[in-house]
Amino acid sequence: MDRKKARELHCSVEATIAVLGGKYKAIIVWKLHLFTIMRYSELQKAIPQATAKMLSQQLKELEADGIVSRKLYPVVPPKTEYRLTERGQTLVPIVTAMSDWGHEYFKYLGIPDPCPED
């Protein structure tokens, strides 16, 4: 998000949601936290509900916001790796809290947790 758009925000929660609020952004941050470095194909496998177009768009937005760094290797076929930046690492406590809350919510609902390994 650029400074002009940031100036239009009304509160800090809105700023956080502006950066992390995309459909798969929090999941991307969580997966990169768990695995440190992931290739694009690994992210696709880890987030199968995301279309290739949506995953690519979310990664570009996270990169533009300084949350994710992308490294492209000049090989055939192209190899692209993603990792959290220093700024991205500051979101880890937020997504950890979201994960913890989600595990408790599945317990509250009395249904099996689909991601107990997180």
N, CA and C atoms as an extended XYZ file, in Angstrom:
354
Properties=species:S:1:pos:R:3:atomname:S:1:resname:S:1:resid:I:1 pbc="F F F"
N         0.851       -1.159        0.000 N   MET     1
C         0.000        0.000        0.000 CA  MET     1
C         0.905        1.232        0.000 C   MET     1
N         0.546        2.190       -0.812 N   ASP     2
C         1.370        3.394       -0.854 CA  ASP     2
C         0.941        4.374        0.239 C   ASP     2
N         1.746        5.393        0.435 N   ARG     3
C         1.495        6.371        1.500 CA  ARG     3
C         0.171        7.108        1.301 C   ARG     3
N        -0.175        7.369        0.060 N   LYS     4
C        -1.423        8.078       -0.209 CA  LYS     4
C        -2.620        7.270        0.289 C   LYS     4
N        -2.643        5.971       -0.029 N   LYS     5
C        -3.734        5.112        0.440 CA  LYS     5
C        -3.704        4.974        1.955 C   LYS     5
N        -2.509        4.893        2.522 N   ALA     6
C        -2.379        4.754        3.974 CA  ALA     6
C        -2.949        5.967        4.694 C   ALA     6
N        -2.809        7.144        4.097 N   ARG     7
C        -3.342        8.367        4.719 CA  ARG     7
C        -4.868        8.369        4.773 C   ARG     7
N        -5.510        7.552        3.951 N   GLU     8
C        -6.971        7.482        3.920 CA  GLU     8
C        -7.537        6.541        4.985 C   GLU     8
N        -6.675        5.797        5.662 N   LEU     9
C        -7.130        4.861        6.682 CA  LEU     9
C        -7.534        5.619        7.943 C   LEU     9
N        -8.460        5.045        8.693 N   HIS    10
C        -9.011        5.714        9.860 CA  HIS    10
C        -8.489        5.192       11.195 C   HIS    10
N        -7.911        3.982       11.204 N   CYS    11
C        -7.386        3.456       12.462 CA  CYS    11
C        -6.357        2.366       12.194 C   CYS    11
N        -5.667        1.972       13.254 N   SER    12
C        -4.597        0.983       13.126 CA  SER    12
C        -5.125       -0.397       12.732 C   SER    12
N        -6.312       -0.757       13.197 N   VAL    13
C        -6.890       -2.058       12.817 CA  VAL    13
C        -7.172       -2.070       11.320 C   VAL    13
N        -7.651       -0.960       10.809 N   GLU    14
C        -7.911       -0.845        9.375 CA  GLU    14
C        -6.605       -0.997        8.585 C   GLU    14
N        -5.522       -0.452        9.100 N   ALA    15
C        -4.219       -0.584        8.445 CA  ALA    15
C        -3.778       -2.043        8.411 C   ALA    15
N        -3.966       -2.733        9.519 N   THR    16
C        -3.593       -4.152        9.579 CA  THR    16
C        -4.420       -4.960        8.593 C   THR    16
N        -5.717       -4.708        8.554 N   ILE    17
C        -6.593       -5.431        7.638 CA  ILE    17
C        -6.254       -5.091        6.187 C   ILE    17
N        -5.867       -3.861        5.926 N   ALA    18
C        -5.492       -3.463        4.569 CA  ALA    18
C        -4.307       -4.282        4.060 C   ALA    18
N        -3.392       -4.619        4.953 N   VAL    19
C        -2.213       -5.391        4.563 CA  VAL    19
C        -2.469       -6.891        4.619 C   VAL    19
N        -3.156       -7.355        5.629 N   LEU    20
C        -3.303       -8.795        5.882 CA  LEU    20
C        -4.679       -9.329        5.493 C   LEU    20
N        -5.577       -8.465        5.086 N   GLY    21
C        -6.967       -8.849        4.906 CA  GLY    21
C        -7.349       -9.501        3.602 C   GLY    21
N        -6.443       -9.752        2.703 N   GLY    22
C        -6.787      -10.453        1.471 CA  GLY    22
C        -7.223      -11.873        1.773 C   GLY    22
N        -7.917      -12.475        0.843 N   LYS    23
C        -8.514      -13.791        1.082 CA  LYS    23
C        -7.510      -14.837        1.578 C   LYS    23
N        -6.293      -14.819        1.073 N   TYR    24
C        -5.307      -15.831        1.462 CA  TYR    24
C        -4.041      -15.253        2.089 C   TYR    24
N        -3.989      -13.960        2.309 N   LYS    25
C        -2.765      -13.337        2.800 CA  LYS    25
C        -2.337      -13.864        4.164 C   LYS    25
N        -3.253      -13.979        5.098 N   ALA    26
C        -2.883      -14.486        6.428 CA  ALA    26
C        -2.384      -15.929        6.332 C   ALA    26
N        -3.004      -16.711        5.450 N   ILE    27
C        -2.577      -18.109        5.271 CA  ILE    27
C        -1.180      -18.152        4.659 C   ILE    27
N        -0.913      -17.285        3.699 N   ILE    28
C         0.419      -17.225        3.093 CA  ILE    28
C         1.457      -16.867        4.153 C   ILE    28
N         1.170      -15.861        4.948 N   VAL    29
C         2.102      -15.461        6.013 CA  VAL    29
C         2.322      -16.626        6.972 C   VAL    29
N         1.247      -17.323        7.336 N   TRP    30
C         1.352      -18.456        8.263 CA  TRP    30
C         2.217      -19.566        7.672 C   TRP    30
N         1.971      -19.928        6.422 N   LYS    31
C         2.746      -21.002        5.787 CA  LYS    31
C         4.219      -20.616        5.660 C   LYS    31
N         4.497      -19.363        5.294 N   LEU    32
C         5.899      -18.940        5.183 CA  LEU    32
C         6.567      -18.900        6.552 C   LEU    32
N         5.791      -18.612        7.582 N   HIS    33
C         6.336      -18.680        8.948 CA  HIS    33
C         6.701      -20.122        9.300 C   HIS    33
N         5.821      -21.055        8.969 N   LEU    34
C         6.058      -22.469        9.309 CA  LEU    34
C         7.212      -23.072        8.513 C   LEU    34
N         7.337      -22.713        7.243 N   PHE    35
C         8.303      -23.371        6.361 CA  PHE    35
C         9.480      -22.484        5.960 C   PHE    35
N         9.522      -21.244        6.387 N   THR    36
C        10.593      -20.279        6.149 CA  THR    36
C        10.709      -19.848        4.684 C   THR    36
N        11.034      -20.757        3.796 N   ILE    37
C        11.145      -20.465        2.372 CA  ILE    37
C        10.261      -21.455        1.628 C   ILE    37
N         9.470      -20.933        0.698 N   MET    38
C         8.620      -21.819       -0.100 CA  MET    38
C         8.656      -21.385       -1.555 C   MET    38
N         8.673      -22.377       -2.422 N   ARG    39
C         8.554      -22.100       -3.846 CA  ARG    39
C         7.080      -21.891       -4.163 C   ARG    39
N         6.822      -21.265       -5.297 N   TYR    40
C         5.445      -20.991       -5.693 CA  TYR    40
C         4.624      -22.286       -5.734 C   TYR    40
N         5.181      -23.334       -6.300 N   SER    41
C         4.454      -24.603       -6.408 CA  SER    41
C         4.153      -25.196       -5.023 C   SER    41
N         5.045      -24.991       -4.073 N   GLU    42
C         4.803      -25.476       -2.704 CA  GLU    42
C         3.664      -24.699       -2.048 C   GLU    42
N         3.620      -23.399       -2.307 N   LEU    43
C         2.513      -22.597       -1.780 CA  LEU    43
C         1.193      -23.039       -2.398 C   LEU    43
N         1.204      -23.349       -3.691 N   GLN    44
C        -0.018      -23.835       -4.348 CA  GLN    44
C        -0.513      -25.122       -3.697 C   GLN    44
N         0.398      -26.028       -3.395 N   LYS    45
C         0.021      -27.289       -2.750 CA  LYS    45
C        -0.447      -27.069       -1.317 C   LYS    45
N         0.172      -26.109       -0.638 N   ALA    46
C        -0.166      -25.835        0.757 CA  ALA    46
C        -1.497      -25.095        0.903 C   ALA    46
N        -1.907      -24.391       -0.160 N   ILE    47
C        -3.154      -23.619       -0.137 CA  ILE    47
C        -3.966      -24.019       -1.377 C   ILE    47
N        -4.465      -25.258       -1.412 N   PRO    48
C        -5.118      -25.760       -2.631 CA  PRO    48
C        -6.413      -25.030       -2.984 C   PRO    48
N        -7.033      -24.369       -2.017 N   GLN    49
C        -8.278      -23.657       -2.297 CA  GLN    49
C        -8.050      -22.358       -3.074 C   GLN    49
N        -6.816      -21.890       -3.149 N   ALA    50
C        -6.490      -20.655       -3.871 CA  ALA    50
C        -6.221      -20.975       -5.336 C   ALA    50
N        -6.853      -20.229       -6.220 N   THR    51
C        -6.547      -20.392       -7.637 CA  THR    51
C        -5.150      -19.827       -7.889 C   THR    51
N        -4.541      -20.241       -8.985 N   ALA    52
C        -3.206      -19.750       -9.326 CA  ALA    52
C        -3.216      -18.229       -9.479 C   ALA    52
N        -4.256      -17.705      -10.091 N   LYS    53
C        -4.361      -16.258      -10.296 CA  LYS    53
C        -4.468      -15.524       -8.961 C   LYS    53
N        -5.312      -16.037       -8.072 N   MET    54
C        -5.512      -15.384       -6.771 CA  MET    54
C        -4.247      -15.471       -5.921 C   MET    54
N        -3.599      -16.632       -5.907 N   LEU    55
C        -2.371      -16.790       -5.133 CA  LEU    55
C        -1.296      -15.830       -5.640 C   LEU    55
N        -1.150      -15.751       -6.938 N   SER    56
C        -0.166      -14.853       -7.534 CA  SER    56
C        -0.471      -13.402       -7.172 C   SER    56
N        -1.731      -13.017       -7.246 N   GLN    57
C        -2.131      -11.647       -6.913 CA  GLN    57
C        -1.848      -11.329       -5.448 C   GLN    57
N        -2.186      -12.250       -4.558 N   GLN    58
C        -1.975      -12.032       -3.133 CA  GLN    58
C        -0.480      -11.926       -2.818 C   GLN    58
N         0.333      -12.761       -3.461 N   LEU    59
C         1.783      -12.699       -3.267 CA  LEU    59
C         2.347      -11.362       -3.757 C   LEU    59
N         1.867      -10.894       -4.894 N   LYS    60
C         2.329       -9.596       -5.419 CA  LYS    60
C         1.976       -8.462       -4.459 C   LYS    60
N         0.764       -8.504       -3.897 N   GLU    61
C         0.350       -7.464       -2.958 CA  GLU    61
C         1.187       -7.523       -1.680 C   GLU    61
N         1.441       -8.718       -1.182 N   LEU    62
C         2.275       -8.857        0.019 CA  LEU    62
C         3.697       -8.383       -0.255 C   LEU    62
N         4.189       -8.651       -1.450 N   GLU    63
C         5.529       -8.185       -1.817 CA  GLU    63
C         5.543       -6.654       -1.905 C   GLU    63
N         4.518       -6.072       -2.522 N   ALA    64
C         4.440       -4.612       -2.644 CA  ALA    64
C         4.355       -3.937       -1.280 C   ALA    64
N         3.734       -4.612       -0.309 N   ASP    65
C         3.611       -4.065        1.044 CA  ASP    65
C         4.826       -4.355        1.916 C   ASP    65
N         5.826       -5.029        1.355 N   GLY    66
C         7.053       -5.301        2.101 CA  GLY    66
C         6.943       -6.434        3.091 C   GLY    66
N         5.946       -7.302        2.927 N   ILE    67
C         5.714       -8.412        3.857 CA  ILE    67
C         6.448       -9.671        3.394 C   ILE    67
N         6.509       -9.862        2.088 N   VAL    68
C         7.110      -11.049        1.487 CA  VAL    68
C         8.192      -10.612        0.510 C   VAL    68
N         9.276      -11.361        0.486 N   SER    69
C        10.292      -11.116       -0.544 CA  SER    69
C        10.257      -12.274       -1.534 C   SER    69
N        10.556      -11.951       -2.761 N   ARG    70
C        10.515      -12.929       -3.851 CA  ARG    70
C        11.888      -12.986       -4.476 C   ARG    70
N        12.394      -14.205       -4.641 N   LYS    71
C        13.690      -14.381       -5.290 CA  LYS    71
C        13.478      -15.269       -6.509 C   LYS    71
N        13.846      -14.733       -7.658 N   LEU    72
C        13.698      -15.451       -8.922 CA  LEU    72
C        15.067      -15.933       -9.372 C   LEU    72
N        15.186      -17.234       -9.596 N   TYR    73
C        16.439      -17.814      -10.079 CA  TYR    73
C        16.378      -17.942      -11.597 C   TYR    73
N        17.427      -17.511      -12.295 N   PRO    74
C        17.425      -17.564      -13.764 CA  PRO    74
C        17.747      -18.968      -14.289 C   PRO    74
N        16.820      -19.874      -14.077 N   VAL    75
C        16.985      -21.245      -14.554 CA  VAL    75
C        15.739      -21.621      -15.356 C   VAL    75
N        15.842      -22.720      -16.092 N   VAL    76
C        14.702      -23.222      -16.849 CA  VAL    76
C        14.347      -24.581      -16.280 C   VAL    76
N        13.111      -24.796      -15.830 N   PRO    77
C        12.043      -23.804      -15.705 CA  PRO    77
C        12.352      -22.823      -14.572 C   PRO    77
N        11.729      -21.637      -14.616 N   PRO    78
C        12.015      -20.623      -13.592 CA  PRO    78
C        11.729      -21.137      -12.181 C   PRO    78
N        12.580      -20.753      -11.271 N   LYS    79
C        12.429      -21.136       -9.875 CA  LYS    79
C        12.230      -19.847       -9.077 C   LYS    79
N        11.126      -19.787       -8.346 N   THR    80
C        10.816      -18.611       -7.545 CA  THR    80
C        10.634      -19.036       -6.101 C   THR    80
N        11.292      -18.340       -5.197 N   GLU    81
C        11.162      -18.618       -3.768 CA  GLU    81
C        10.598      -17.398       -3.051 C   GLU    81
N         9.780      -17.676       -2.040 N   TYR    82
C         9.186      -16.616       -1.228 CA  TYR    82
C         9.570      -16.825        0.222 C   TYR    82
N         9.738      -15.721        0.937 N   ARG    83
C        10.017      -15.760        2.368 CA  ARG    83
C         9.464      -14.493        2.994 C   ARG    83
N         9.275      -14.526        4.303 N   LEU    84
C         8.836      -13.333        5.008 CA  LEU    84
C        10.006      -12.370        5.151 C   LEU    84
N         9.731      -11.110        4.989 N   THR    85
C        10.730      -10.081        5.242 CA  THR    85
C        10.772       -9.811        6.745 C   THR    85
N        11.656       -8.937        7.141 N   GLU    86
C        11.709       -8.540        8.548 CA  GLU    86
C        10.360       -7.935        8.966 C   GLU    86
N         9.786       -7.116        8.100 N   ARG    87
C         8.463       -6.530        8.373 CA  ARG    87
C         7.411       -7.640        8.439 C   ARG    87
N         7.506       -8.611        7.547 N   GLY    88
C         6.567       -9.733        7.539 CA  GLY    88
C         6.629      -10.547        8.819 C   GLY    88
N         7.829      -10.688        9.376 N   GLN    89
C         7.993      -11.431       10.627 CA  GLN    89
C         7.200      -10.794       11.767 C   GLN    89
N         6.974       -9.483       11.684 N   THR    90
C         6.222       -8.815       12.752 CA  THR    90
C         4.754       -9.216       12.745 C   THR    90
N         4.279       -9.846       11.667 N   LEU    91
C         2.902      -10.323       11.602 CA  LEU    91
C         2.731      -11.719       12.207 C   LEU    91
N         3.825      -12.402       12.481 N   VAL    92
C         3.754      -13.769       12.993 CA  VAL    92
C         2.941      -13.866       14.287 C   VAL    92
N         3.121      -12.980       15.275 N   PRO    93
C         2.278      -13.090       16.474 CA  PRO    93
C         0.780      -12.952       16.173 C   PRO    93
N         0.442      -12.155       15.168 N   ILE    94
C        -0.960      -11.978       14.805 CA  ILE    94
C        -1.520      -13.261       14.204 C   ILE    94
N        -0.816      -13.847       13.244 N   VAL    95
C        -1.328      -15.071       12.622 CA  VAL    95
C        -1.243      -16.260       13.578 C   VAL    95
N        -0.301      -16.230       14.509 N   THR    96
C        -0.248      -17.275       15.539 CA  THR    96
C        -1.485      -17.187       16.427 C   THR    96
N        -1.848      -15.981       16.813 N   ALA    97
C        -3.060      -15.796       17.614 CA  ALA    97
C        -4.292      -16.240       16.823 C   ALA    97
N        -4.325      -15.949       15.530 N   MET    98
C        -5.444      -16.387       14.696 CA  MET    98
C        -5.509      -17.914       14.643 C   MET    98
N        -4.369      -18.565       14.517 N   SER    99
C        -4.324      -20.025       14.493 CA  SER    99
C        -4.800      -20.611       15.818 C   SER    99
N        -4.308      -20.066       16.913 N   ASP   100
C        -4.721      -20.548       18.242 CA  ASP   100
C        -6.226      -20.397       18.422 C   ASP   100
N        -6.754      -19.238       18.035 N   TRP   101
C        -8.186      -18.991       18.165 CA  TRP   101
C        -8.971      -19.987       17.316 C   TRP   101
N        -8.482      -20.250       16.100 N   GLY   102
C        -9.154      -21.196       15.207 CA  GLY   102
C        -9.198      -22.599       15.774 C   GLY   102
N        -8.096      -23.060       16.375 N   HIS   103
C        -8.090      -24.388       17.003 CA  HIS   103
C        -9.135      -24.454       18.113 C   HIS   103
N        -9.203      -23.420       18.926 N   GLU   104
C       -10.192      -23.377       20.015 CA  GLU   104
C       -11.613      -23.321       19.474 C   GLU   104
N       -11.788      -22.634       18.360 N   TYR   105
C       -13.124      -22.522       17.778 CA  TYR   105
C       -13.608      -23.878       17.268 C   TYR   105
N       -12.723      -24.655       16.657 N   PHE   106
C       -13.115      -25.992       16.223 CA  PHE   106
C       -13.536      -26.834       17.433 C   PHE   106
N       -12.803      -26.714       18.544 N   LYS   107
C       -13.186      -27.425       19.775 CA  LYS   107
C       -14.565      -26.974       20.239 C   LYS   107
N       -14.791      -25.670       20.250 N   TYR   108
C       -16.075      -25.108       20.670 CA  TYR   108
C       -17.214      -25.656       19.807 C   TYR   108
N       -16.966      -25.769       18.501 N   LEU   109
C       -17.992      -26.288       17.594 CA  LEU   109
C       -18.161      -27.796       17.710 C   LEU   109
N       -17.168      -28.449       18.323 N   GLY   110
C       -17.232      -29.902       18.478 CA  GLY   110
C       -16.990      -30.647       17.186 C   GLY   110
N       -16.189      -30.060       16.304 N   ILE   111
C       -15.868      -30.733       15.047 CA  ILE   111
C       -14.363      -30.952       14.960 C   ILE   111
N       -13.942      -31.954       14.203 N   PRO   112
C       -12.508      -32.231       14.088 CA  PRO   112
C       -11.757      -31.042       13.490 C   PRO   112
N       -10.615      -30.785       14.038 N   ASP   113
C        -9.747      -29.693       13.560 CA  ASP   113
C        -9.090      -30.168       12.261 C   ASP   113
N        -9.354      -29.489       11.125 N   PRO   114
C        -8.763      -29.932        9.868 CA  PRO   114
C        -7.269      -29.665        9.750 C   PRO   114
N        -6.722      -28.897       10.669 N   CYS   115
C        -5.285      -28.587       10.597 CA  CYS   115
C        -4.645      -28.688       11.977 C   CYS   115
N        -4.688      -29.858       12.609 N   PRO   116
C        -4.139      -29.993       13.949 CA  PRO   116
C        -2.631      -29.840       14.009 C   PRO   116
N        -1.948      -29.974       12.849 N   GLU   117
C        -0.484      -29.888       12.845 CA  GLU   117
C         0.017      -28.453       12.942 C   GLU   117
N        -0.844      -27.469       12.730 N   ASP   118
C        -0.421      -26.061       12.802 CA  ASP   118
C        -0.148      -25.659       14.229 C   ASP   118
